Amino acid sequence: MEALAFKAPIPVLRIFDEAKAREFYLDFLGFHLDWEHRFENNFPLYLQISRGACVIHLSEHHGDASPGATVRIEMDQLEDYRNLLIGKEYKYAKPGLESTSYGLREMRVGDPFGNRLIFFDRKT
């Protein structure tokens, strides 16, 4: 039997407002829009965003995902990223850094739809 080769999962997060999603994920967090899809005009939006190897899908479709999800995103240079975000002066989020008892540093950021993104790196 061949070895199974799993790839990184792609989380789907529920969104309710296209403009707020673009402001938060693209303008504030600095993700890039890879593609977007609608079945027709005036239909819900489904899109893919990425930053480096991190890929996330955002969906306005009812039933694709539940609001209030949490996604953990491992990265390098967490403190530099936090400083970049703070420098943007986004009025809805001023993320801080937290050291955990299990050897990680974390930065928690809530999106406008109740989802939580936890960016983390390993303390050195």
C-alpha positions as a Markdown table, in Angstrom:
| # | Residue | x | y | z |
|---|---|---|---|---|
| 1 | Met | 0.0 | 0.0 | 0.0 |
| 2 | Glu | 1.3 | 3.4 | -0.9 |
| 3 | Ala | 1.9 | 6.0 | 1.8 |
| 4 | Leu | -0.9 | 8.5 | 2.1 |
| 5 | Ala | 0.1 | 12.1 | 1.4 |
| 6 | Phe | -2.0 | 14.6 | 3.2 |
| 7 | Lys | -1.7 | 18.3 | 2.4 |
| 8 | Ala | -2.4 | 21.3 | 4.5 |
| 9 | Pro | -6.1 | 21.9 | 5.2 |
| 10 | Ile | -7.8 | 25.0 | 3.8 |
| 11 | Pro | -10.2 | 26.5 | 6.4 |
| 12 | Val | -13.5 | 28.0 | 5.2 |
| 13 | Leu | -14.6 | 31.0 | 7.3 |
| 14 | Arg | -18.1 | 32.6 | 7.1 |
| 15 | Ile | -18.4 | 36.2 | 6.1 |
| 16 | Phe | -21.4 | 38.5 | 5.9 |
| 17 | Asp | -20.2 | 41.7 | 4.3 |
| 18 | Glu | -17.8 | 41.8 | 1.3 |
| 19 | Ala | -16.5 | 45.3 | 2.0 |
| 20 | Lys | -15.7 | 44.5 | 5.7 |
| 21 | Ala | -14.1 | 41.2 | 4.7 |
| 22 | Arg | -11.8 | 42.9 | 2.1 |
| 23 | Glu | -11.0 | 45.7 | 4.6 |
| 24 | Phe | -10.0 | 43.2 | 7.3 |
| 25 | Tyr | -8.3 | 40.3 | 5.4 |
| 26 | Leu | -6.8 | 42.2 | 2.5 |
| 27 | Asp | -6.1 | 45.7 | 3.8 |
| 28 | Phe | -5.4 | 45.1 | 7.5 |
| 29 | Leu | -4.0 | 41.5 | 7.6 |
| 30 | Gly | -2.3 | 41.9 | 4.2 |
| 31 | Phe | -3.6 | 38.7 | 2.6 |
| 32 | His | -3.8 | 38.6 | -1.2 |
| 33 | Leu | -6.9 | 37.8 | -3.2 |
| 34 | Asp | -6.2 | 34.7 | -5.3 |
| 35 | Trp | -9.7 | 34.3 | -6.9 |
| 36 | Glu | -13.3 | 34.9 | -6.3 |
| 37 | His | -16.5 | 33.3 | -7.5 |
| 38 | Arg | -20.2 | 34.1 | -7.7 |
| 39 | Phe | -22.8 | 31.9 | -9.5 |
| 40 | Glu | -24.4 | 35.1 | -10.8 |
| 41 | Asn | -24.7 | 38.8 | -10.0 |
| 42 | Asn | -26.3 | 39.4 | -6.6 |
| 43 | Phe | -25.3 | 35.9 | -5.4 |
| 44 | Pro | -23.1 | 35.2 | -2.4 |
| 45 | Leu | -19.4 | 35.6 | -2.7 |
| 46 | Tyr | -16.8 | 32.8 | -2.3 |
| 47 | Leu | -13.2 | 33.7 | -2.5 |
| 48 | Gln | -9.7 | 32.4 | -1.7 |
| 49 | Ile | -7.1 | 34.6 | 0.0 |
| 50 | Ser | -3.5 | 33.7 | 0.9 |
| 51 | Arg | -0.4 | 35.1 | 2.5 |
| 52 | Gly | 2.7 | 32.9 | 1.9 |
| 53 | Ala | 1.7 | 29.3 | 2.4 |
| 54 | Cys | -1.4 | 30.2 | 4.4 |
| 55 | Val | -4.6 | 29.8 | 2.4 |
| 56 | Ile | -8.1 | 30.6 | 3.6 |
| 57 | His | -11.5 | 30.5 | 1.9 |
| 58 | Leu | -14.1 | 33.1 | 2.8 |
| 59 | Ser | -17.8 | 32.4 | 2.0 |
| 60 | Glu | -21.0 | 34.3 | 2.2 |
| 61 | His | -22.9 | 31.1 | 1.4 |
| 62 | His | -25.2 | 29.9 | 4.2 |
| 63 | Gly | -24.2 | 26.5 | 5.3 |
| 64 | Asp | -20.6 | 26.6 | 4.2 |
| 65 | Ala | -19.3 | 27.5 | 7.6 |
| 66 | Ser | -20.5 | 28.7 | 11.0 |
| 67 | Pro | -19.5 | 32.0 | 12.4 |
| 68 | Gly | -17.3 | 31.8 | 15.5 |
| 69 | Ala | -14.6 | 29.5 | 14.1 |
| 70 | Thr | -11.0 | 29.6 | 15.3 |
| 71 | Val | -8.0 | 29.1 | 12.9 |
| 72 | Arg | -4.5 | 28.7 | 14.2 |
| 73 | Ile | -1.8 | 30.0 | 11.8 |
| 74 | Glu | 1.9 | 29.2 | 12.5 |
| 75 | Met | 4.4 | 31.7 | 11.2 |
| 76 | Asp | 7.8 | 33.1 | 11.6 |
| 77 | Gln | 8.5 | 36.7 | 12.8 |
| 78 | Leu | 5.3 | 37.1 | 14.7 |
| 79 | Glu | 6.5 | 40.2 | 16.5 |
| 80 | Asp | 7.4 | 41.9 | 13.2 |
| 81 | Tyr | 3.9 | 41.0 | 11.8 |
| 82 | Arg | 2.2 | 42.4 | 15.0 |
| 83 | Asn | 4.2 | 45.6 | 14.7 |
| 84 | Leu | 3.2 | 45.9 | 11.0 |
| 85 | Leu | -0.5 | 45.5 | 12.0 |
| 86 | Ile | -0.3 | 48.0 | 14.8 |
| 87 | Gly | 1.3 | 50.5 | 12.4 |
| 88 | Lys | -1.8 | 50.3 | 10.2 |
| 89 | Glu | -3.9 | 51.9 | 13.0 |
| 90 | Tyr | -6.9 | 49.7 | 12.1 |
| 91 | Lys | -9.5 | 51.0 | 14.6 |
| 92 | Tyr | -11.2 | 47.6 | 15.2 |
| 93 | Ala | -8.1 | 45.6 | 16.3 |
| 94 | Lys | -5.0 | 46.4 | 18.3 |
| 95 | Pro | -3.5 | 42.9 | 18.7 |
| 96 | Gly | -1.0 | 42.0 | 21.4 |
| 97 | Leu | 1.4 | 39.2 | 21.9 |
| 98 | Glu | 1.0 | 36.6 | 24.6 |
| 99 | Ser | 3.5 | 33.9 | 25.7 |
| 100 | Thr | 1.9 | 30.6 | 26.5 |
| 101 | Ser | 2.9 | 28.0 | 29.1 |
| 102 | Tyr | 3.4 | 25.5 | 26.3 |
| 103 | Gly | 6.2 | 27.3 | 24.6 |
| 104 | Leu | 4.4 | 29.5 | 22.0 |
| 105 | Arg | 3.8 | 33.1 | 21.4 |
| 106 | Glu | 0.4 | 34.0 | 20.1 |
| 107 | Met | -1.4 | 36.9 | 18.6 |
| 108 | Arg | -5.2 | 36.7 | 18.6 |
| 109 | Val | -7.2 | 38.7 | 16.1 |
| 110 | Gly | -11.0 | 38.6 | 15.7 |
| 111 | Asp | -12.5 | 39.3 | 12.3 |
| 112 | Pro | -15.7 | 41.3 | 11.9 |
| 113 | Phe | -17.8 | 38.1 | 11.7 |
| 114 | Gly | -16.9 | 36.5 | 15.0 |
| 115 | Asn | -14.1 | 34.3 | 13.7 |
| 116 | Arg | -10.8 | 34.2 | 15.5 |
| 117 | Leu | -7.4 | 33.9 | 14.0 |
| 118 | Ile | -4.6 | 32.9 | 16.3 |
| 119 | Phe | -1.2 | 33.6 | 14.7 |
| 120 | Phe | 1.7 | 31.9 | 16.6 |
| 121 | Asp | 5.3 | 31.1 | 16.5 |
| 122 | Arg | 7.6 | 29.0 | 18.7 |
| 123 | Lys | 9.5 | 31.0 | 21.4 |
| 124 | Thr | 13.2 | 30.9 | 21.0 |
